[in-house]
Amino acid sequence: LITKNNTIESQLLFPVLQYLKKYMPFPTKQSLYMSVFYPAARNWLPGKEFPDNVKKVNPGITTVQSYIDKIERKTNNLPYSIIAIAAIGLYLLMKG
């Protein structure tokens, strides 16, 4: 994939967008975040724990909420709407 899509733009427009299309729309930040991290958890309750194998390779990530908290700390609590608009904007650019 990297050989075929050797720029950030081409990676976003092709493999990343194609992957995210499988999970659109993203009605909540959890559905967006989990679509990337662990798709089975898109609709889990925030306190539900991940399986042991997921927790083992992701230290400090035990529940859906702990992953959401980590992402929001890294994005400085950007409003979900901005993140969703960016994802949707990318999708619309591809359709246009």
Secondary structure, 3 states (H helix, E strand, C coil): CCCCCCCHHHHHHHHHHHHHHCCCCCCCHHHHHHHHHCHHHCCCCCCCECCHHHHHHCCCCCEHHHHHHHHHHHCCCCCHHHHHHHHHHHHHHHHC
